[in-house]
């Protein structure tokens, strides 16, 4: 089973709660980093903190949720070493892991129903990075990230 950090803004809160139950029932170790209500909140610090748990080795994966999941995924991708993928179906979730070695999953609470979201999460967590030609490309992504970080 995986160690998973999950975080959302107010728009992703309800779906986050459903996924928490789903993940715990499947035996995963889940750390809920908030938010803890539907009160409006700014998502950038919450989602960045969740992404950082993966880079720090405290989680195997993170899941970030918002209304569309766009902003939350963008924030996660600002954390050096994160490869966050916004997924709205099982196919893209599987390919995000198999081809891109994604370590953070972005989801839209106003886009996905609970059943589909759970299926996407399950695909994401069960898929394995294929390596091979994909490893070269993931390395190129890391090189670009390092170049951009050193350009500051």
Secondary structure, 3 states (H helix, E strand, C coil): CCEEEEEECHHHHHHHHHHHHHHHHCCCEEEECCCCCCCCCCCHHHHHHHHHHHHCCCCCEEEEEECCCHHHHHHHHCCCCCCEEECCCHHHHHHHHHHHCCCEEEEECCCCCHHHHHHHHHHHHHCCCCCCHHHHHHHHHHHHHHHHHHCC
